[in-house]
Amino acid sequence: MKSVYKKILIGALTFGGGSALLSLLIFIHINQGNVEIPLDTVIASLFSPMDTIEHHTVRVLRMPRAVIGILAGGALAVSGVVLQTVTKNPLSSASTLGIHSGTYFAVVAATIFLPFATFANGIMTAFIGGILTFGFVYILSGGSNATPVRMVLAGMIVTFLFSSLTSVLQIFYENETQGLFLWGSGTLIQNNWDGVRFSLPFIIICFLLLLVFARKLDTLSLGDEVATALGQNIRRVKLITILAAVMLTSVTVSVVGPIGFVGLVAPHLIKLLGYRSHIPLLIGSFLWGANVLLLADVLARIVDPSFSELPVGAITALVGSPWLIFLVLRMKQQGNTKETGSILAGRSSFNVSLKKLIPILFIVILAAVFVSMSSGNYGFEPLLTIEAISGQTNEFMRNFIFELRLPRSLVALLAGAILAVSGLIFQGVLRNPLADPSVIGITSGAGVGALATMYFFSASALWIPVGAMAGALMFFVVIMTLGARAEFNPTTLALLGIGVSAFGSAFIQIMVVQAELGVASALTWLSGTTYAKGWKEILQFLLWPVILFIPLLAVHIKNLDVLSLGDDAAKGLGLHVVSARFKMALLATLLAACSVAAVGSIGFIGLIAPHFARLLVGSANQKLLPITMLVGGFLLVAADLFSRTLLAPNEIPSGILVALIGAPYFLWLMKRRSV
């Protein structure tokens, strides 16, 4: 009897309480705006409309925004339910599987190159992009044999890849994509009912179709073998429900942009209440997805009540990223993340001796720096560089080469070396070959700290490195604390890093919108670029870390070899594991912060360089340290060179170019060896 009362109470809370909350949020939402409208006027405009400006404002501007929030939130939540069931992955959603980034890239690319394909809000373009992205992530992560961790990691890297490609298009086609920036961050702004009229039929049809397939989804959740034994055509069920889920996502993206984490938060709220059958799960998720998105939009306008709109996607990420962290830790406690994280970190394939390899790398780097000094808008001009070195050219060209091109190449060299060493240390300390300052959230924390220094304290650009270090250290403490709870499980830690990075990115987005042009100087390096960098950055941010931190790391580098044996073995060998791990990770964090202060958030160098170094010299960290530095420095020098010359006179930010190289490399590692 008690169980019956409990079910009734939960049902009343889920559907009755959810409906009451939704009604309250609708009234609050409608009453928000740049012009305050009394509550009685809002009620009158809904039930007794008159031809007045207040009533038109409510009915034509504010009501459509509230309704599209309900439809978009519900659609994203329902899509999340289906993705989680079909992939058997509690972390699945349109944002964590990269579907949002794929649809956004498809719409941006079509807007530039195939404008005729953007008819009907570009829904077909978004749908094709979403389907292809889901298929790519699903196949890459192992299909039906994919683990939750592997699938989300694949989704993360695909998101990095498409985000980089989208950024390139937006940089070089600024006029064509100018209206897509706010939409690309997720916004519920509606100027009329067109968005609602367009999306409503698609959402209704897909939702009803999924309700029809609800019983089949119940069977599918028991496992493919059980569903097949019960006579179910699992391929057909998966295909139809995935198409419906991606269509729901595509409709919302085409109208309000990519809004993340709603499809993760809402379904799990309903599941936490005990629902497993898909009919109440779908209905409840739709209702609470609407609540989550409307609440986020209400909070967005409380944070920024001015005419400048704060993207609601930033608020959902700010709320959803801690939720992702909670789910990851919950999975770890339940034993659902048993992977060891054994992506092949690089086996010695060449076994080259250091006496031969170091001189070879030095020669390669010198050649790359020379080519970089000799390259510009007019192509490759080595004679000018030789003349400048020998003093046979005029003062202008000599200053141009030695005061602009040379220091920029040296900045790239030192920053790349520092990032590579930081990645090497993190991989050793955390026993995680996926570790990289950008992947585990350290560079995101540095960005938050730098912007917060300028926004909250109105500090000058001179304090940017201080803020970057403070932010990196704060996020480092968070990562280490969460890592300790997860027993430093490598792949679990990578997932936690995704959540921490998403939180930092959302915070950065909010500060950028709030500060408007006040942080323009910080945004220059925040995008990750070596543009206009010179001797100042070398002396202030890069030279002293190499002089102080690298020798200190060299003295203690053997600790990484001991830590790689496991905590028990390391303790047996007399190493104070906690202290050693903390000190080494702290040094790696400071190195990453110095690099961010100099050149911004450049990712993947700390991932690629250590892996490539292991291919050359094996896994002994004493050998890896100098080789990793040289490889990392060369990678960023090469990226800087190509960033200036590939599309000259236009320039691609070095951070984007590195991501375009690093993301496929990461995907190749995943494909080569199971996570």
VENPE-V830581 format. One line per field, one symbol per residue. ss: DSSP state (@ for helix, = for strand, . for the rest). phi: phi as a letter, one per 20 degrees, with the letter a starting at -180 (. if undefined). A space follows every 10 residues. Layout:
ss = ???
phi = ???
This chain:
ss = .@@@@@@@@@ @@@@@@@@@@ @@@@@@@@@@ @.......@@ @@@@@@@... ..@@@@@@@@ @@@@@@@@@@ @@@@@@@@@@ @@@@@@@... ........@@ @@@@@@@@@@ @@@.@@@@.@ @@@@@@@@@@ @@@@@@@@@@ ..@@@..@@@ @@@@@@@@@@ @@@@@@@@@@ @@.@@@@@@@ @@@@...... ...@@@@@@@ @@@@@@@@@@ @@.@@@@@@@ ...@@@@@@. ...@@@@@@@ @@@@@@@@@@ @@@@@@.... .@@@@@@@@@ @@.....@@@ @@@@@@@@@@ @@@@@@@@@@ @@@....... .@@@@@@@@@ @@@@@@@@@@ @@@....... .......... ...@@@@@@@ @@@@@@@@@@ @@@@==..== .@@@@@@@@@ ....@@@@@@ @@@@@@@@@@ @@@@@@@@@@ @@@@@@@@@. .......... .@@@@@@@@@ @@@@@@@... @@@@@@@@@@ @@@@@@@@@@ @@@@@....@ @@@@@@@@@@ @@@@@@@@@@ @@@@@@@@@@ @@@@@@.... ....@@@@@@ @@@@@@@@@@ @@@@@@.@@@ @@@...@@@@ @@....@@@@ @@@@@@@@@@ @@@@@@@@@. ....@@@@@@ @@@@@@@... @@@@@@@@@@ @@@@@@@@@@ @@@@@..... ...@@@@@@@ @@@@@@@@@@ @@...
phi = .fffffffff ffffefffff ffffffffff eerfdfcgff fffffedcfc ecffffffee defgffffff ffffffffgf gfffffelcf efafefenfg ffffffffff feecgfeefl mmffffffff ffffffffff eomfefegff fffffffffg ffffffffff fecfffdgfe ffffenbegc eaefffffeg ffffffffff ffeffffgff ffpffffffe neefffffff ffgffffgff ffffddnfde mffeffgfff ffeofcffff fffffgffff ffffffffff effceeffee gfffffffef fffffgffff fffemecefe meffeodfed lefffeffff ffffffffff fffedafdne cffffffffe medfffffff fedcffffff gfffffffff fgfgfffffe lcfefagefe nfffffffff ffgffedlef ffegffffff ffffffffff fffffellfg fffffffgff ffffffffff ffffelefdg fffgeffnbe fmebggfffe ddfffffeef fffffdffgf fffffoffff ffeneeffff ffffffffff fffffffecn eedmffefgf fffffecndf ffffgfffgf ffffgfffff fffedgcgef ceggffffff efffffffff ffbff
